[in-house]
Protein backbone atom coordinates (compact mmCIF):
# COMPACT_ATOMS: atom_id res chain seq x y z
CA UNK A 1 0.00 0.00 0.00
CA UNK A 2 1.07 3.50 -0.70
CA UNK A 3 0.37 4.62 2.87
CA UNK A 4 1.37 1.69 4.99
CA UNK A 5 1.48 2.13 8.80
CA UNK A 6 5.28 2.21 8.68
CA UNK A 7 5.33 4.92 6.03
CA UNK A 8 2.74 6.89 7.98
CA UNK A 9 4.74 6.62 11.20
CA UNK A 10 7.84 7.71 9.30
CA UNK A 11 6.00 10.72 7.95
CA UNK A 12 4.82 11.73 11.41
CA UNK A 13 8.34 11.34 12.75
CA UNK A 14 9.76 13.51 9.98
CA UNK A 15 7.17 16.19 10.63
CA UNK A 16 8.04 16.12 14.32
CA UNK A 17 11.74 16.45 13.58
CA UNK A 18 11.03 19.36 11.24
CA UNK A 19 8.98 21.09 13.94
CA UNK A 20 11.79 20.60 16.44
CA UNK A 21 14.32 22.03 13.98
CA UNK A 22 12.12 25.06 13.28
CA UNK A 23 11.55 25.59 17.01
CA UNK A 24 15.28 25.38 17.63
CA UNK A 25 15.95 28.01 15.01
CA UNK A 26 13.22 30.27 16.34
CA UNK A 27 14.94 30.43 19.72
CA UNK A 28 17.99 32.02 18.09
CA UNK A 29 16.31 35.39 17.66
CA UNK A 30 17.41 38.28 15.51
CA UNK A 31 17.83 41.65 17.15
CA UNK A 32 14.47 42.63 15.71
CA UNK A 33 12.89 39.56 17.34
CA UNK A 34 14.47 40.43 20.68
CA UNK A 35 13.22 44.01 20.54
CA UNK A 36 9.72 42.87 19.60
CA UNK A 37 9.45 40.50 22.54
CA UNK A 38 11.20 42.98 24.85
CA UNK A 39 13.66 40.47 26.34
CA UNK A 40 17.27 39.51 25.58
CA UNK A 41 18.29 36.09 26.91
CA UNK A 42 21.81 36.22 28.33
CA UNK A 43 24.00 33.25 29.17
CA UNK A 44 26.08 33.80 32.30
CA UNK A 45 28.03 31.68 34.74
CA UNK A 46 25.91 30.60 37.67
CA UNK A 47 28.43 30.33 40.53
CA UNK A 48 31.67 32.17 39.84
CA UNK A 49 31.89 35.47 41.76
CA UNK A 50 32.80 38.16 41.01
CA UNK A 51 32.17 37.26 37.35
CA UNK A 52 28.66 35.82 37.47
CA UNK A 53 26.68 34.22 40.31
CA UNK A 54 23.32 34.11 42.07
CA UNK A 55 23.21 36.12 45.30
CA UNK A 56 21.36 35.20 48.51
CA UNK A 57 18.17 36.85 47.25
CA UNK A 58 18.19 34.81 44.04
CA UNK A 59 19.36 37.72 41.88
CA UNK A 60 22.05 37.30 39.21
CA UNK A 61 25.06 39.37 40.20
CA UNK A 62 28.71 40.01 39.34
CA UNK A 63 30.46 42.03 36.66
CA UNK A 64 28.99 39.88 33.88
CA UNK A 65 25.49 40.39 35.29
CA UNK A 66 26.04 44.15 35.34
CA UNK A 67 27.32 43.93 31.77
CA UNK A 68 24.25 41.94 30.75
CA UNK A 69 21.82 44.37 32.33
CA UNK A 70 23.63 47.31 30.74
CA UNK A 71 23.47 45.56 27.36
CA UNK A 72 19.72 45.01 27.79
CA UNK A 73 19.31 48.71 28.63
CA UNK A 74 21.33 49.55 25.51
CA UNK A 75 18.86 47.51 23.44
CA UNK A 76 15.87 48.95 25.29
CA UNK A 77 14.69 45.56 26.56
CA UNK A 78 14.73 43.50 29.75
CA UNK A 79 17.52 41.05 30.63
CA UNK A 80 16.70 37.40 31.22
CA UNK A 81 19.64 35.41 32.59
CA UNK A 82 20.34 31.72 32.06
CA UNK A 83 22.97 30.44 34.54
CA UNK A 84 25.41 28.10 32.80
CA UNK A 85 28.23 25.78 33.79
CA UNK A 86 31.59 26.16 32.07
CA UNK A 87 31.11 23.25 29.66
CA UNK A 88 27.65 24.23 28.39
CA UNK A 89 28.22 27.91 27.67
CA UNK A 90 29.01 27.50 23.96
CA UNK A 91 26.30 24.86 23.32
CA UNK A 92 23.70 27.12 24.94
CA UNK A 93 24.60 29.85 22.44
CA UNK A 94 25.00 27.75 19.31
CA UNK A 95 21.70 25.90 19.88
CA UNK A 96 19.79 29.14 20.41
CA UNK A 97 19.04 28.67 24.09
CA UNK A 98 20.53 32.13 24.73
CA UNK A 99 20.99 35.19 22.53
CA UNK A 100 24.44 36.24 23.78
CA UNK A 101 27.05 35.20 26.34
CA UNK A 102 28.51 37.40 29.06
CA UNK A 103 29.96 34.34 30.74
CA UNK A 104 33.66 34.75 31.59
CA UNK A 105 34.48 33.74 28.00
CA UNK A 106 38.26 33.94 27.71
CA UNK A 107 39.42 34.64 24.17
CA UNK A 108 40.94 31.44 22.79
CA UNK A 109 41.50 30.53 19.12
CA UNK A 110 39.81 27.14 19.46
CA UNK A 111 36.69 28.77 20.91
CA UNK A 112 36.71 31.37 18.14
CA UNK A 113 36.00 28.54 15.71
CA UNK A 114 32.64 27.98 17.43
CA UNK A 115 31.55 31.47 18.52
CA UNK A 116 32.03 35.08 17.48
CA UNK A 117 33.85 37.21 20.06
CA UNK A 118 33.29 40.90 20.63
CA UNK A 119 36.01 43.31 21.62
CA UNK A 120 37.39 42.51 25.10
CA UNK A 121 35.76 44.09 28.14
CA UNK A 122 37.59 42.44 31.06
CA UNK A 123 40.99 40.88 31.81
CA UNK A 124 41.82 37.75 33.77
CA UNK A 125 45.01 36.03 34.95
CA UNK A 126 45.23 32.24 34.98
CA UNK A 127 47.45 30.70 37.68
CA UNK A 128 47.97 27.56 39.74
CA UNK A 129 46.85 28.17 43.32
CA UNK A 130 47.65 26.10 46.42
CA UNK A 131 48.14 26.54 50.16
CA UNK A 132 51.24 28.45 51.20
CA UNK A 133 52.90 25.29 52.53
CA UNK A 134 52.41 23.30 49.29
CA UNK A 135 55.86 23.13 47.61
CA UNK A 136 55.14 23.98 43.97
CA UNK A 137 57.82 26.12 42.36
CA UNK A 138 57.88 24.85 38.77
CA UNK A 139 55.71 23.03 36.25
CA UNK A 140 57.57 19.82 37.07
CA UNK A 141 56.36 20.03 40.68
CA UNK A 142 52.74 19.63 39.56
CA UNK A 143 53.37 15.93 38.96
CA UNK A 144 53.66 15.40 42.73
CA UNK A 145 50.11 16.57 43.43
CA UNK A 146 46.49 16.09 42.36
CA UNK A 147 45.39 19.18 40.44
CA UNK A 148 41.77 20.31 40.11
CA UNK A 149 40.27 22.34 37.26
CA UNK A 150 36.80 23.30 35.99
CA UNK A 151 36.08 21.06 33.02
CA UNK A 152 36.53 22.70 29.57
CA UNK A 153 37.73 25.98 31.10
CA UNK A 154 40.83 28.04 30.34
CA UNK A 155 42.29 26.70 33.59
CA UNK A 156 41.77 23.17 32.26
CA UNK A 157 43.63 24.05 29.06
CA UNK A 158 46.52 25.77 30.82
CA UNK A 159 47.04 23.06 33.45
CA UNK A 160 46.79 20.31 30.83
CA UNK A 161 49.32 22.07 28.58
CA UNK A 162 51.80 22.84 31.36
CA UNK A 163 51.61 19.81 33.65
CA UNK A 164 54.13 16.97 33.14
CA UNK A 165 52.86 13.77 31.54
CA UNK A 166 51.20 11.55 34.12
CA UNK A 167 50.02 14.37 36.38
CA UNK A 168 46.65 13.52 37.92
CA UNK A 169 44.18 16.19 36.83
CA UNK A 170 40.65 16.03 38.21
CA UNK A 171 37.97 17.89 36.28
CA UNK A 172 34.92 19.35 38.02
CA UNK A 173 31.72 20.85 36.66
CA UNK A 174 32.42 24.47 37.57
CA UNK A 175 34.58 26.89 39.56
CA UNK A 176 32.62 26.44 42.79
CA UNK A 177 33.11 22.67 42.71
CA UNK A 178 36.82 23.11 41.94
CA UNK A 179 37.30 25.48 44.86
CA UNK A 180 35.42 23.12 47.17
CA UNK A 181 37.64 20.23 46.04
CA UNK A 182 40.72 22.15 47.21
CA UNK A 183 39.11 23.20 50.48
CA UNK A 184 38.05 19.60 51.23
CA UNK A 185 41.41 18.07 50.33
CA UNK A 186 40.27 16.18 47.22
CA UNK A 187 43.04 18.03 45.34
CA UNK A 188 46.16 19.87 46.49
CA UNK A 189 46.18 22.65 43.89
CA UNK A 190 43.81 24.15 41.34
CA UNK A 191 43.95 25.96 38.04
CA UNK A 192 42.59 29.36 39.02
CA UNK A 193 41.38 32.70 37.75
CA UNK A 194 42.22 36.00 39.40
CA UNK A 195 39.72 35.63 42.23
CA UNK A 196 40.30 32.09 43.48
CA UNK A 197 42.75 33.16 46.23
CA UNK A 198 40.23 35.67 47.58
CA UNK A 199 37.45 33.05 47.74
CA UNK A 200 39.71 30.33 49.16
CA UNK A 201 41.20 32.55 51.86
CA UNK A 202 37.75 33.76 52.87
CA UNK A 203 36.88 30.12 53.59
CA UNK A 204 40.17 28.99 55.18
CA UNK A 205 42.43 31.99 55.86
CA UNK A 206 44.76 29.89 58.03
CA UNK A 207 46.02 28.04 54.92
CA UNK A 208 47.19 31.15 53.10
CA UNK A 209 46.24 30.16 49.55
CA UNK A 210 48.43 31.84 46.94
CA UNK A 211 49.38 31.67 43.25
CA UNK A 212 52.25 29.22 42.75
CA UNK A 213 52.63 29.33 38.96
CA UNK A 214 51.56 32.00 36.48
CA UNK A 215 50.30 30.62 33.17
CA UNK A 216 48.81 33.42 31.09
CA UNK A 217 46.88 36.70 31.04
CA UNK A 218 43.62 36.50 29.11
CA UNK A 219 40.83 38.78 27.99
CA UNK A 220 37.11 38.04 28.07
CA UNK A 221 34.61 39.08 25.43
CA UNK A 222 30.91 38.78 24.80
CA UNK A 223 30.03 35.93 22.43
CA UNK A 224 27.43 35.76 19.68
CA UNK A 225 26.84 33.17 16.96
CA UNK A 226 29.32 32.76 14.13
CA UNK A 227 28.53 34.78 11.04
CA UNK A 228 25.86 36.93 12.73
CA UNK A 229 27.17 40.36 11.82
CA UNK A 230 24.29 42.35 13.31
CA UNK A 231 24.66 40.84 16.80
CA UNK A 232 28.45 41.20 16.69
CA UNK A 233 28.36 44.83 15.58
CA UNK A 234 25.78 45.65 18.25
CA UNK A 235 27.88 44.02 20.98
CA UNK A 236 30.96 45.95 19.87
CA UNK A 237 29.13 49.28 19.73
CA UNK A 238 27.79 48.63 23.23
CA UNK A 239 31.28 47.88 24.57
CA UNK A 240 32.70 50.99 22.89
CA UNK A 241 29.98 53.05 24.53
CA UNK A 242 30.49 51.79 28.08
CA UNK A 243 34.24 52.23 27.74
CA UNK A 244 33.80 55.85 26.70
CA UNK A 245 31.02 56.88 29.10
CA UNK A 246 32.67 55.51 32.25
CA UNK A 247 30.19 52.71 32.90
CA UNK A 248 32.80 49.97 32.43
CA UNK A 249 35.10 51.84 34.82
CA UNK A 250 32.34 51.82 37.44
CA UNK A 251 31.85 48.06 36.98
CA UNK A 252 35.60 47.52 37.36
CA UNK A 253 35.77 49.63 40.51
CA UNK A 254 32.81 47.75 42.00
CA UNK A 255 33.87 44.17 41.17
CA UNK A 256 37.58 44.13 40.32
CA UNK A 257 38.69 46.87 42.73
CA UNK A 258 40.98 48.08 39.97
CA UNK A 259 41.08 50.52 37.05
CA UNK A 260 40.09 49.34 33.59
CA UNK A 261 43.18 47.83 31.91
CA UNK A 262 44.45 48.74 28.46
CA UNK A 263 42.90 46.20 26.13
CA UNK A 264 44.70 44.84 23.05
CA UNK A 265 43.58 45.85 19.57
CA UNK A 266 43.79 42.22 18.53
CA UNK A 267 44.24 38.72 19.95
CA UNK A 268 45.95 36.11 17.72
CA UNK A 269 43.43 33.72 16.26
CA UNK A 270 40.43 35.57 17.73
CA UNK A 271 38.70 38.07 15.41
CA UNK A 272 36.59 40.71 17.15
CA UNK A 273 34.38 41.22 14.07
CA UNK A 274 32.61 38.93 11.62
CA UNK A 275 35.07 38.06 8.88
URWONOR-V797915 format. One record per backbone hydrogen bond with DSSP energy under -0.5 kcal/mol. CO is the residue of the C=O (numbers start at 1). NH is the residue of the N-H. If there is no record, write none. Layout:
co=CO nh=NH
co=CO nh=NH
This chain:
co=1 nh=4
co=2 nh=4
co=4 nh=8
co=5 nh=9
co=6 nh=10
co=7 nh=11
co=8 nh=12
co=9 nh=13
co=10 nh=14
co=11 nh=15
co=12 nh=16
co=13 nh=17
co=14 nh=18
co=15 nh=19
co=16 nh=20
co=17 nh=21
co=18 nh=22
co=19 nh=23
co=20 nh=24
co=21 nh=25
co=22 nh=26
co=23 nh=27
co=24 nh=28
co=25 nh=28
co=27 nh=29
co=30 nh=34
co=31 nh=35
co=32 nh=36
co=33 nh=37
co=34 nh=38
co=34 nh=39
co=38 nh=78
co=40 nh=42
co=40 nh=80
co=41 nh=99
co=41 nh=100
co=42 nh=82
co=43 nh=102
co=44 nh=84
co=46 nh=54
co=47 nh=176
co=48 nh=51
co=48 nh=52
co=50 nh=63
co=51 nh=64
co=51 nh=65
co=52 nh=48
co=53 nh=55
co=53 nh=61
co=55 nh=58
co=59 nh=55
co=61 nh=53
co=62 nh=66
co=63 nh=67
co=64 nh=68
co=65 nh=69
co=66 nh=70
co=67 nh=71
co=68 nh=72
co=69 nh=73
co=70 nh=74
co=71 nh=75
co=72 nh=76
co=72 nh=77
co=78 nh=40
co=80 nh=42
co=81 nh=83
co=82 nh=44
co=84 nh=46
co=85 nh=88
co=86 nh=89
co=88 nh=92
co=89 nh=93
co=90 nh=94
co=91 nh=95
co=92 nh=97
co=92 nh=98
co=93 nh=96
co=100 nh=43
co=100 nh=102
co=101 nh=223
co=104 nh=106
co=105 nh=221
co=106 nh=108
co=108 nh=111
co=108 nh=112
co=110 nh=113
co=111 nh=114
co=111 nh=115
co=114 nh=226
co=115 nh=117
co=116 nh=224
co=119 nh=222
co=122 nh=220
co=124 nh=218
co=125 nh=127
co=126 nh=215
co=126 nh=216
co=127 nh=129
co=127 nh=192
co=128 nh=212
co=128 nh=213
co=129 nh=190
co=130 nh=210
co=131 nh=134
co=133 nh=135
co=134 nh=136
co=135 nh=137
co=138 nh=141
co=138 nh=142
co=139 nh=142
co=139 nh=164
co=140 nh=143
co=141 nh=144
co=142 nh=145
co=145 nh=147
co=146 nh=188
co=146 nh=189
co=147 nh=170
co=148 nh=191
co=149 nh=172
co=150 nh=153
co=153 nh=157
co=154 nh=158
co=155 nh=159
co=156 nh=160
co=157 nh=161
co=158 nh=162
co=159 nh=163
co=164 nh=167
co=167 nh=169
co=168 nh=147
co=168 nh=170
co=170 nh=149
co=172 nh=151
co=173 nh=86
co=173 nh=87
co=174 nh=178
co=175 nh=179
co=176 nh=180
co=177 nh=181
co=178 nh=182
co=179 nh=183
co=180 nh=184
co=181 nh=185
co=181 nh=186
co=181 nh=187
co=182 nh=185
co=188 nh=131
co=189 nh=148
co=190 nh=129
co=192 nh=127
co=193 nh=196
co=195 nh=199
co=196 nh=200
co=197 nh=201
co=198 nh=202
co=199 nh=203
co=200 nh=204
co=204 nh=207
co=205 nh=208
co=207 nh=132
co=210 nh=130
co=213 nh=128
co=213 nh=215
co=216 nh=126
co=218 nh=124
co=219 nh=107
co=220 nh=121
co=220 nh=122
co=222 nh=118
co=223 nh=101
co=224 nh=116
co=225 nh=228
co=227 nh=229
co=228 nh=232
co=229 nh=233
co=230 nh=234
co=231 nh=235
co=232 nh=236
co=233 nh=237
co=234 nh=238
co=235 nh=239
co=236 nh=240
co=237 nh=241
co=238 nh=242
co=239 nh=243
co=240 nh=244
co=241 nh=245
co=242 nh=248
co=242 nh=249
co=246 nh=250
co=247 nh=251
co=248 nh=252
co=249 nh=253
co=250 nh=254
co=251 nh=255
co=252 nh=256
co=252 nh=257
co=252 nh=258
co=261 nh=263
co=267 nh=270
co=270 nh=267
co=271 nh=117
